[in-house]
Amino acid sequence: MNEIIWPEGYLPGLTDNFASNEIIVADLTAAEVWEYLNNTSKWESYYSNVADIRFLNGSGPELHQGARFRFNTFGFPIEAEVLEHEPAADGKPARLAWHGWEEHSTDADALHVHHAWLIEDLPGGRVRILTQETQNGKDAREMAAAKPNPMINGHQDWIEGLAGAAKQARA
């Protein structure tokens, strides 16, 4: 199976927090899932932990390489830039990743994240949805210590909602 590509400073195990969530779903394609992940105007319809999505460079609501956007999640106002944007094609998985940081933070309290997605078609009409996020900063350390882990639970809701929305559109 394919894996996430990590930028320097965000390799899991070397950051303050790491969350990994994955599901494999039958009767769904990577292209169908991509439509609901790439179009941010659909996020709030299937994921309750995101709000106030706005694009900063006049684009949107679809993500693209270099897109700058902001949203609220886990109680943080996050500004982000898309660093990796590859729809599924020719047997290759879809890849999406953004670097995000807490708006108006200082170097002393900054929360920085790398949030990556991998969506790949599998044999037998199945699709794998993997999302992983690494985080650095004081708030990342606090989230890593919380039980249950809010990132694991929140991202599980996101991938399940994403798959459900894509399946519902198919019906």
C-alpha positions as CSV (number, residue, x, y, z in Angstrom):
1,M,0.0,0.0,0.0
2,N,1.0,3.6,-0.6
3,E,2.1,5.9,2.3
4,I,2.1,9.5,3.2
5,I,5.0,11.7,2.1
6,W,6.3,13.7,5.1
7,P,8.1,17.0,4.9
8,E,11.1,17.7,7.1
9,G,10.2,18.4,10.7
10,Y,6.9,16.5,10.5
11,L,7.9,12.8,10.5
12,P,5.7,10.8,12.8
13,G,7.4,9.9,16.0
14,L,9.5,13.0,15.9
15,T,6.7,15.5,16.4
16,D,4.6,16.5,19.5
17,N,1.5,14.7,18.3
18,F,0.5,12.2,15.6
19,A,-2.9,10.9,14.6
20,S,-3.5,8.2,12.0
21,N,-6.9,7.1,10.8
22,E,-7.8,4.6,8.0
23,I,-10.9,2.9,6.7
24,I,-11.4,0.5,3.7
25,V,-14.8,0.7,2.1
26,A,-16.4,-1.5,-0.5
27,D,-18.4,-0.2,-3.5
28,L,-16.7,3.2,-3.6
29,T,-13.9,4.7,-5.8
30,A,-11.1,7.1,-5.0
31,A,-12.6,9.5,-7.5
32,E,-16.0,9.5,-5.7
33,V,-14.3,10.2,-2.4
34,W,-12.0,12.9,-3.8
35,E,-15.0,14.9,-4.9
36,Y,-16.1,15.3,-1.2
37,L,-12.6,15.9,0.2
38,N,-11.4,18.3,-2.5
39,N,-14.5,20.5,-2.4
40,T,-14.4,22.3,0.9
41,S,-18.0,23.6,0.5
42,K,-19.1,20.0,1.2
43,W,-17.0,19.5,4.4
44,E,-19.6,20.9,6.9
45,S,-22.3,18.6,5.4
46,Y,-20.5,15.5,6.7
47,Y,-18.0,16.6,9.3
48,S,-19.2,18.5,12.4
49,N,-15.7,19.6,13.6
50,V,-15.1,22.1,10.9
51,A,-16.5,25.6,10.4
52,D,-16.0,29.0,8.8
53,I,-14.0,27.8,5.8
54,R,-12.7,30.7,3.7
55,F,-10.1,31.0,1.0
56,L,-7.5,33.7,1.3
57,N,-6.3,34.0,-2.3
58,G,-9.6,34.4,-4.1
59,S,-9.9,30.8,-5.1
60,G,-12.1,28.0,-3.7
61,P,-14.2,26.2,-2.7
62,E,-12.1,23.5,-4.4
63,L,-8.6,22.9,-3.2
64,H,-5.6,23.1,-5.5
65,Q,-1.8,23.3,-5.3
66,G,-0.8,26.4,-3.4
67,A,-4.4,27.2,-2.2
68,R,-4.4,29.3,1.0
69,F,-7.5,28.8,3.2
70,R,-8.6,29.0,6.8
71,F,-11.1,27.1,8.9
72,N,-11.9,26.4,12.5
73,T,-11.3,22.9,13.9
74,F,-10.8,21.5,17.4
75,G,-11.3,25.0,18.7
76,F,-8.5,26.5,16.7
77,P,-8.6,29.0,13.9
78,I,-6.2,27.4,11.4
79,E,-4.7,29.0,8.3
80,A,-3.4,26.5,5.8
81,E,-1.6,26.1,2.5
82,V,-2.0,23.1,0.2
83,L,1.4,21.5,-0.5
84,E,0.3,18.4,-2.2
85,H,-2.7,18.0,-4.6
86,E,-3.0,15.0,-6.9
87,P,-6.4,13.6,-7.9
88,A,-6.4,9.8,-8.4
89,A,-5.4,8.9,-12.0
90,D,-4.0,6.0,-14.0
91,G,-3.9,3.7,-11.0
92,K,-2.2,6.2,-8.7
93,P,-3.8,7.2,-5.5
94,A,-5.2,10.6,-4.7
95,R,-2.9,12.7,-2.5
96,L,-3.8,15.9,-0.6
97,A,-1.7,17.6,2.1
98,W,-1.7,21.0,3.7
99,H,0.6,22.7,6.2
100,G,-1.5,24.6,8.8
101,W,-0.8,26.9,11.7
102,E,-2.9,28.6,14.3
103,E,-3.8,32.1,13.3
104,H,-2.4,34.9,15.4
105,S,0.0,32.6,17.3
106,T,3.5,33.5,18.4
107,D,6.6,31.5,18.1
108,A,6.3,30.5,21.7
109,D,2.7,29.1,21.4
110,A,2.4,28.2,17.8
111,L,0.5,25.1,16.7
112,H,1.9,23.8,13.4
113,V,0.4,20.8,11.6
114,H,0.9,18.8,8.5
115,H,-2.3,17.1,7.5
116,A,-2.2,14.5,4.7
117,W,-4.7,12.3,2.9
118,L,-4.2,9.3,0.7
119,I,-7.2,7.8,-1.1
120,E,-6.5,4.7,-3.2
121,D,-8.5,2.2,-5.1
122,L,-8.0,-1.4,-4.0
123,P,-8.8,-4.7,-5.8
124,G,-12.4,-5.9,-5.4
125,G,-14.1,-2.5,-5.8
126,R,-12.7,-1.1,-2.5
127,V,-11.2,2.2,-1.6
128,R,-8.7,3.0,1.2
129,I,-9.0,6.3,2.9
130,L,-6.0,7.2,5.1
131,T,-5.5,10.5,6.9
132,Q,-2.6,11.3,9.1
133,E,-1.6,14.5,10.9
134,T,1.5,15.5,12.7
135,Q,1.6,18.5,15.0
136,N,4.2,20.6,16.8
137,G,3.7,23.1,19.6
138,K,2.3,23.5,23.1
139,D,-1.3,22.7,22.1
140,A,-0.1,19.6,20.2
141,R,1.6,18.3,23.3
142,E,-1.6,18.9,25.3
143,M,-3.8,17.1,22.7
144,A,-1.3,14.2,22.6
145,A,-1.7,13.7,26.4
146,A,-5.6,13.9,26.4
147,K,-7.5,10.7,26.8
148,P,-9.3,9.9,24.6
149,N,-7.2,11.5,22.0
150,P,-9.3,14.2,20.3
151,M,-7.4,14.0,17.0
152,I,-7.9,10.3,16.6
153,N,-11.6,10.6,17.4
154,G,-12.2,13.7,15.3
155,H,-10.4,12.4,12.3
156,Q,-12.2,9.1,12.5
157,D,-15.5,11.1,12.3
158,W,-14.1,12.9,9.3
159,I,-13.1,9.8,7.3
160,E,-16.3,8.0,8.1
161,G,-18.4,11.1,7.2
162,L,-16.4,11.5,4.0
163,A,-17.0,7.9,2.9
164,G,-20.7,8.1,3.9
165,A,-21.2,11.3,1.9
166,A,-19.6,9.8,-1.2
167,K,-21.7,6.6,-0.8
168,Q,-24.9,8.6,-0.3
169,A,-24.3,10.6,-3.5
170,R,-24.0,7.3,-5.4
171,A,-27.4,6.1,-4.2
